[in-house]
Amino acid sequence: MLPFHRLGAHKWAELNLPFPLRQTEPPGPDAVERARAAFRAAGVTAL
């Protein structure tokens, strides 16, 4: 599972496009673990 990140935001700027997720914060470790637990509870392998 790959959490959200902003590593590609500079590409939007280079294209003179607004980055639609500019205000979105990457999840913290606790939120990522809760999401993994939800997938595991549904029977999906989540690393």
Stockholm file with secondary structure:
# STOCKHOLM 1.0

chainA/1-47         MLPFHRLGAHKWAELNLPFPLRQTEPPGPDAVERARAAFRAAGVTAL
#=GR chainA/1-47 SS CCCCCCTTHHHHHHTTCCCTTTTCCCCCHHHHHHHHHHHHHTTCCCC
#=GC SS_cons        CCCCCCTTHHHHHHTTCCCTTTTCCCCCHHHHHHHHHHHHHTTCCCC
//
